């Protein structure tokens, strides 16, 4: 069943590559139908997902290399199912937001669908060798999407992104090979590597976890491994930024959760340091976002801050903290996706991202103003939005583990509120600037894309129970490993 989930975008990419038509509209329509079919199939899988069962569901295994101990093994649980849904949804939104892609459109949509295949592979893989293959495969379409369709410094941004990610992947690969050597029967299966890791000395486990932390930390990103993020976001096409911030960053935090399952003793030993890194990333990212005038750079740095909340929730190693981490992954995916969508649409109309160039857009673009304000409110984590549910759980989990030290999380929220209020004030108050009187508001397609993400933000904020139920069994099982 999960194999079909991967084959849908892959087969559609191959179809697009040989499609005889050269019409941009036809290519976009085919890509949109393919992405929508993948989303529909993911929702159908959700309908058959056993809520309350922490075990791997929809499992399938096909021997890949028996001598090496690798296999094409797929499965989902409460950690991966929300990410599969988020990836499928954001791909649809990215295609809806790609109306300005006119040159080399065929290659663009083929690369988007190949990227979706690789992302879904990361979240469904149950074999570390397969996980690593899909992890690396995401680099290829992303490199070309940034390098061929990005801004003026696109080549530098693409190369920077690839070098950072590949550099982190080297540490991850070495750690995985050492775990493989310790696994019974020399297998790359996630369960076998976890069983072999238990027998390793704690010091060895710590070194192995640090290798995985570097690999996954680059992708999250966490301080000081975030150097590629602002440039990549600024130069990437806005639809690619939606995927880059909305779901690619979640690959890192998802991998870190799997690493915690594999090396629990190391995570416990490094728990305090992980919390320090998380809190520093939270404040540091927020302050850098507050200083930015470029709207895309501001949202990029805010991602460092929000992913700090995810790391803090993981470091808490209790039910509330882990719940907050997973919910923040979903919430940030929706919020960052909405912000990059809206900022990208604004840039297409005005050809500037400098916040000082705007004022009183609410008079000119009321629909754009509504969705933008809602997205910034959600980024702050105000009640009624998905971010509030996530940050509340992370705060409770952190307080249970470290007490008053988590007041730093509250400071991070205040910093987020500062740049959110400043941005809303600059964009939507004051006199209308010259040259900004005739900016068209959101089209029907753009309105639909923004409405879908905004609906997800609000529904998860007001009715979080179904999402919490979806992840609760897996979260509870992992928390019990750490005695929480």
C-alpha positions in Angstrom: 0.0 0.0 0.0 2.8 2.4 0.8 4.6 1.4 -2.3 1.7 2.8 -4.3 2.0 6.1 -2.4 5.6 6.4 -3.6 4.8 5.2 -7.1 2.0 7.8 -7.7 4.3 10.9 -7.9 7.2 8.9 -9.4 5.1 7.5 -12.3 3.5 10.9 -12.8 7.0 12.5 -13.1 7.9 10.0 -15.7 4.7 10.7 -17.5 5.3 14.4 -17.5 8.8 13.8 -18.9 7.5 12.1 -22.0 4.2 14.0 -22.4 4.0 15.3 -26.0 2.4 18.6 -25.1 4.5 21.7 -24.5 1.6 23.7 -23.0 2.6 25.0 -19.6 -1.1 24.9 -18.5 -1.4 21.2 -19.5 1.9 20.3 -17.7 0.7 22.1 -14.5 -2.7 20.4 -14.7 -1.1 17.0 -14.9 1.3 17.7 -12.0 -1.6 19.1 -10.0 -3.8 16.0 -10.6 -0.9 13.7 -9.7 -0.2 15.6 -6.5 -3.9 15.7 -5.6 -4.1 11.9 -6.3 -1.2 11.3 -3.9 -2.9 13.5 -1.3 -6.1 11.6 -1.7 -4.3 8.3 -1.4 -2.6 9.5 1.8 -6.0 10.5 3.3 -7.3 7.1 2.3 -4.4 5.5 4.2 -5.2 7.6 7.2 -8.8 6.3 7.2 -7.3 2.8 7.7 -4.8 3.8 10.3 -5.4 2.2 13.6 -5.6 5.0 16.2 -4.1 3.8 19.5 -1.8 1.2 17.9 1.9 2.2 18.4 3.2 -0.5 16.1 4.3 0.0 12.5 1.3 -0.1 10.2 0.9 -0.9 6.5 4.2 -2.8 6.6 5.8 -4.3 3.6 9.3 -5.7 3.0 11.1 -6.7 -0.1 14.7 -8.0 0.1 17.0 -5.5 -1.4 20.5 -7.0 -0.8 20.3 -10.0 1.5 24.1 -10.3 1.8 24.3 -6.7 2.9 21.3 -7.0 5.1 19.3 -4.1 3.4 15.7 -4.3 2.3 13.0 -2.2 0.8 11.0 -1.9 4.0 8.1 0.5 4.4 5.8 1.3 7.2 4.2 4.2 9.1 3.3 5.0 12.7 2.1 8.0 14.7 5.3 10.0 14.0 5.4 9.4 10.2 1.7 9.5 9.3 1.3 13.2 10.0 4.4 14.0 8.0 3.2 12.0 5.0 -0.1 14.0 5.0 1.8 17.3 5.4 4.2 16.4 2.5 1.3 15.5 0.2 -0.7 18.6 1.1 2.2 21.0 0.7 3.1 19.6 -2.7 -0.4 20.4 -3.9 -0.1 23.9 -2.5 3.4 24.3 -4.2 2.0 23.4 -7.6 -1.0 25.7 -7.1 1.5 28.5 -6.3 3.6 27.8 -9.4 1.6 29.9 -11.9 4.6 32.1 -12.7 6.8 29.3 -13.9 6.8 29.7 -17.7 10.3 28.7 -18.8 11.4 25.0 -18.6 8.1 24.2 -17.0 8.3 20.5 -17.8 11.5 20.0 -15.9 10.2 22.1 -13.0 7.1 19.9 -12.4 9.1 16.7 -13.0 11.5 17.8 -10.3 8.7 18.7 -7.9 7.1 15.3 -8.2 10.5 13.5 -7.9 11.1 15.6 -4.7 7.8 14.5 -3.3 8.7 10.8 -4.0 11.9 11.2 -2.1 10.3 13.0 0.8 7.6 10.4 1.2 10.3 7.7 1.0 12.1 9.3 4.0 9.0 9.2 6.1 7.9 5.7 5.2 11.3 3.9 5.2 11.8 1.3 8.0 15.3 0.4 6.9 18.2 2.8 7.6 19.9 2.1 4.3 16.6 2.9 2.4 16.1 5.9 4.6 19.6 7.2 3.7 19.0 6.6 0.0 15.8 8.6 0.0 17.5 11.3 2.3 20.2 11.8 -0.3 17.8 11.6 -3.3 16.0 14.8 -2.0 19.2 16.7 -2.8 19.1 16.1 -6.6 15.7 17.7 -7.4 16.3 20.5 -4.8 19.6 21.4 -6.3 18.2 21.8 -9.8 15.0 23.5 -8.6 17.1 26.2 -6.8 19.9 26.4 -9.4 17.7 26.6 -12.5 14.6 28.4 -11.2 15.9 30.6 -8.4 17.0 34.2 -8.0 20.2 36.0 -8.8 22.5 34.1 -6.4 20.8 30.8 -7.1 24.0 28.8 -8.0 25.7 29.8 -4.8 22.5 29.0 -2.8 22.1 25.6 -4.4 25.8 24.7 -3.9 25.7 25.9 -0.3 22.7 23.8 0.4 24.1 20.6 -1.1 27.5 21.0 0.6 26.0 21.6 4.0 23.6 18.7 3.7 26.2 16.3 2.2 28.7 17.3 4.9 26.2 16.4 7.6 25.3 13.2 5.8 28.8 12.0 6.1 28.6 12.0 9.9 25.2 10.3 9.7 26.5 7.6 7.3 29.5 6.8 9.6 27.2 6.5 12.6 24.8 4.2 10.7 27.7 2.0 9.5 28.9 1.6 13.1 25.4 0.7 14.3 25.1 -1.8 11.4 28.3 -3.4 12.6 26.8 -3.9 16.1 23.4 -5.1 14.9 22.6 -8.8 15.2 22.8 -10.4 11.8 24.3 -7.2 10.3 20.9 -5.8 9.2 20.0 -2.2 8.4 16.4 -2.7 9.7 15.6 0.1 12.2 14.5 -2.5 14.9 17.7 -4.5 14.4 20.0 -1.4 14.7 18.1 -0.4 17.9 18.6 -3.9 19.3 22.3 -3.8 18.5 22.8 -0.3 19.9 21.6 -1.4 23.4 24.7 -3.6 23.8 27.2 -0.7 23.0 28.9 1.2 25.8 27.2 4.5 26.7 30.2 6.5 25.5 30.1 4.8 22.1 26.4 5.5 21.9 26.9 9.2 22.6 29.5 9.5 19.8 27.1 7.7 17.4 24.2 9.9 18.4 26.4 13.0 17.9 27.0 11.9 14.4 23.3 11.5 13.7 22.6 14.8 15.4 25.0 16.6 13.0 23.4 15.0 10.0 19.8 15.7 11.1 20.7 19.0 12.8 21.9 20.5 9.4 18.5 19.7 7.9 16.3 21.0 10.9 18.4 23.3 11.1 19.7 24.0 14.6 22.4 26.5 15.7 25.2 26.5 14.5 24.3 24.3 11.5 21.8 26.7 9.9 24.2 28.7 7.6 22.6 27.3 4.4 19.0 28.2 5.3 18.6 31.9 4.7 20.4 32.0 1.4 18.5 28.9 0.1 15.2 30.3 1.1 15.8 33.8 -0.4 17.0 32.5 -3.7 14.7 29.5 -4.1 11.4 30.0 -6.0 8.6 30.6 -3.5 6.8 27.3 -4.2 10.1 25.5 -3.5 10.5 27.5 -0.3 7.1 26.2 0.7 8.4 22.7 0.5 11.8 23.5 1.8 10.6 25.1 5.0 7.3 23.3 5.3 8.4 19.7 5.1 12.2 19.4 4.3 13.1 20.8 7.7 10.8 18.2 9.3 12.9 15.5 7.8 15.7 16.5 10.3 13.5 16.5 13.4 11.8 13.2 12.3 15.2 11.6 11.9 16.2 12.9 15.3 13.1 11.2 16.8 14.2 7.9 15.1 17.7 8.4 16.4 16.3 8.8 20.0 14.5 5.5 19.5 17.7 3.8 18.4 20.1 5.3 21.0 18.0 6.1 24.1 21.0 6.0 26.5 22.8 8.6 24.5 19.8 10.9 24.4 19.4 10.7 28.2 23.1 11.5 28.7 22.9 14.5 26.3 19.5 15.7 27.4 20.6 18.9 29.1 22.9 19.9 26.2 20.1 19.3 23.7 17.9 21.6 25.7 20.6 24.3 25.8 21.0 24.1 22.0 17.2 24.3 21.6 16.7 27.3 23.7 19.7 29.1 22.1 18.3 28.3 18.6 14.9 29.6 19.7 16.2 33.0 20.9 19.0 33.4 18.3 16.7 32.6 15.3 14.0 35.0 16.7 16.5 37.9 17.1 17.9 37.4 13.6 14.3 37.3 12.2 13.5 40.5 14.0 16.5 42.3 12.4 15.6 41.3 8.8 14.2 43.7 6.2 13.9 41.0 3.5 10.6 39.2 4.2 11.8 35.8 3.0 14.9 36.0 5.1 12.8 36.9 8.1 10.6 33.8 7.7 13.7 31.7 7.1 15.3 32.8 10.4 12.0 32.4 12.2 12.2 28.7 11.1 15.4 28.3 13.2 13.5 29.6 16.2 10.4 27.4 15.6 12.5 24.3 15.1 14.2 25.1 18.4 10.8 24.4 20.0 10.8 21.0 18.3 14.2 20.2 19.6 13.2 21.3 23.1 10.1 19.0 23.0 12.3 16.1 21.8 14.9 16.8 24.5 12.2 16.7 27.2 11.7 13.0 26.6 8.3 12.9 28.1 4.8 12.6 26.7 3.9 16.3 26.8 7.3 17.4 25.2 7.3 14.8 22.4 3.6 15.6 21.7 4.6 19.3 21.5 7.5 18.5 19.1 5.4 16.5 16.7 2.5 19.1 16.8 5.0 21.9 16.2 6.4 20.1 13.2 2.9 20.0 11.7 2.0 23.6 12.8 5.2 25.1 11.5 4.8 23.2 8.2 1.4 24.9 7.7 2.4 28.3 9.0 5.8 28.5 7.1 4.1 27.2 4.0 1.4 29.9 4.2 3.9 32.7 4.8 6.2 31.7 1.9 3.2 31.3 -0.3 1.9 34.7 0.5 5.3 36.5 0.4 6.1 34.8 -2.9 2.8 36.0 -4.4 3.5 39.5 -3.1 7.0 39.5 -4.6 5.6 38.4 -8.0 3.4 41.4 -8.0 5.8 44.0 -6.7 9.3 42.6 -7.3 10.5 43.6 -3.9 10.8 41.9 -0.5 12.0 44.9 1.4 9.5 45.5 4.2 10.2 49.2 4.0 8.7 49.4 0.5 5.2 48.5 1.7 2.4 50.1 3.6 -1.4 49.9 3.9 -1.8 46.9 1.6 -5.0 46.1 3.4 -6.7 48.7 1.3 -5.4 47.2 -2.0 -5.2 43.5 -1.2 -7.8 42.7 1.6 -7.8 38.9 1.0 -4.0 38.8 1.0 -4.0 40.9 4.2 -6.4 38.6 6.0 -4.4 35.4 5.3 -1.1 37.1 6.1 -2.3 38.4 9.5 -3.6 35.0 10.3 -0.3 33.3 9.4 1.7 35.7 11.6 -0.8 35.2 14.5 -0.2 31.5 14.1 3.6 32.0 14.0 3.4 33.7 17.4 1.3 30.8 18.7 -1.7 32.6 19.9 -4.7 30.6 21.2 -6.9 29.2 18.5 -4.0 28.3 16.2 -2.0 25.1 15.8 1.1 26.8 17.1 -0.5 27.4 20.5 -1.3 23.7 21.0 2.2 22.8 20.0 4.0 25.3 22.2 1.8 24.7 25.2 2.7 21.0 25.1 6.4 21.8 24.7 6.2 24.3 27.6 4.5 21.8 29.8 7.0 19.0 28.9 9.9 21.3 29.4 8.7 22.6 32.8 8.2 19.0 34.0 11.8 18.2 33.1 13.7 21.5 33.8 11.3 23.7 35.8 11.7 27.5 35.5 14.5 27.3 32.8 11.8 27.0 30.2 10.9 30.6 30.7 13.3 31.1 27.8 10.6 29.6 25.6 8.3 32.4 26.7 11.0 35.0 25.8 11.2 33.3 22.3 7.5 33.8 21.9 7.8 37.5 22.8 10.5 38.0 20.2 8.3 36.2 17.7 5.5 38.6 18.6 7.8 41.6 18.2 8.7 40.9 14.6 5.2 39.7 13.7 3.6 42.9 15.0 6.3 45.0 13.3 5.8 43.2 10.0 2.0 43.5 10.1 2.2 47.1 11.0 4.6 47.9 8.1 2.6 46.0 5.6 -0.9 47.0 6.4 -0.9 50.5 8.1 0.0 54.0 6.9 -0.7 55.6 3.5 -0.6 53.6 0.3 2.8 54.1 -1.3 3.2 55.3 -4.9 3.1 52.4 -7.3 1.2 50.1 -4.9 -2.3 51.3 -5.8 -3.0 48.8 -8.5 -1.6 45.5 -7.1 -4.1 42.7 -7.9 -5.4 40.7 -4.9 -5.2 36.9 -4.7 -6.6 35.0 -7.6 -9.0 32.2 -7.1 -6.3 29.5 -7.3 -4.1 31.5 -4.9 -7.0 32.1 -2.6 -7.7 28.4 -2.5 -4.1 27.5 -1.7 -3.9 30.1 1.1 -7.4 29.0 2.4 -6.4 25.3 2.7 -3.3 26.1 4.8 -5.2 28.6 6.9 -8.0 26.2 7.5 -5.5 23.6 8.7 -3.9 26.1 11.1 -7.3 27.1 12.6 -8.8 23.6 12.7 -5.8 22.1 14.4 -5.9 25.0 16.9 -9.5 24.7 17.8 -10.0 21.0 17.4 -6.6 19.4 18.1 -8.1 16.1 19.5 -7.9 14.1 16.3 -4.3 15.0 15.6 -3.3 14.4 19.2 -5.0 11.0 19.1 -3.2 10.1 15.9 0.3 10.6 17.5 -0.5 9.7 21.1 0.2 5.9 20.9 3.6 6.3 19.3 4.5 9.3 21.6 3.5 7.3 24.6 5.5 4.3 23.6 8.7 6.3 23.1 8.2 8.3 26.3 7.9 5.0 28.2 11.4 4.1 27.0 12.7 7.1 28.9 10.6 6.3 32.0 8.1 9.2 31.4 
